[in-house]
Amino acid sequence: MELDLDGGRLAVFLGGLSLFLLLETVFPARPWQTGRAKRLFFHASLAAVNTVLVRILIYVPLLLWIVHVEEQGWGVARWLGLHDWQEVVVSLIALDLFDYFWHRANHVIPLLWRFHKAHHHDSEMDVSTALRFHPGELFLSAFAKASWVLIWGPSAMAWFVFEGLISLCAQFHHSNIDLPAPIDRWLRRVVVTPRFHTSHHAVERAYGHANYSTIFSFWDPLFGTYRMIPRAQLNSEAIGLPEARDLTLSYRAWFAEPFMRRNTGLPD
């Protein structure tokens, strides 16, 4: 069963990547400042390295932990007696809430931000940006996710649905597309849209340290972290972090970012 779920998650990942790559090619919201092939190759190579590390060091231990917690009957989901599709739906909402607070912590806690800002150092934004994460952040997030599993106790099915949607939604809201304003205003009340998340990647930190939601967008208004940069101000020059913008596609700069003594860019 786990192999079937894993294969399904891979199919969702590849399908989403292909779809949003096509859409941003036909309907780009912003002109690219760097060659797309270079960006795609760079971020795909980062993802390949991260995938190997995750499969070897994180994937199996976390899966075994999920199964163990489920067998022991631990977690809020078990105590509430949730089963089948109800458990999957409620677990998806609960895990997305955990993810909101984890993402927010990555922008507030200096150690976490050192690793997370390697993602924000992309001076452009397209679907390949969803692949740009430092391996250190992935390892730290694995421990966070292990605690979510212990607290909530999701089934393996619920976890794979959550992970698949996280991947698909990240591809969607990082992609270089922009929905018509009326549709975006309606849709971003429920889910994170490209305009909603591009604001989160703004150079201006008042917007960059906001909009932490990943799947469901209502967490930010609920917890007071919802801010939208005016659409007219959101161009390629307004995306990323101000320091080392010329090193966006440098392997050395990407890997060394957590250890560099630069302005932290943390909120006051």
Secondary structure, 3 states (H helix, E strand, C coil): CHHHHHHHHHHHHHHHHHHHHHHHHHCCCCCCCCCHHHHHHHHHHHHHHHHHHHHHHHHHHHHHHHHHHHHHCCCHHHHCCCCHHHHHHHHHHHHHHHHHHHHHHHHHCHHHHHHHHHHHCCCCCCHHHHHCCCHHHHHHHHHHHHHHHHHHCCCHHHHHHHHHHHHHHHHHHHCCCCCCHHHHHHHCCCECCHHHHHHHCECCHHHHCCCCCCCECCHHHHHCCCCCCCHHHCCHHHECCCCCHHHCCCHHHHHHHHHCCCCCCCCC
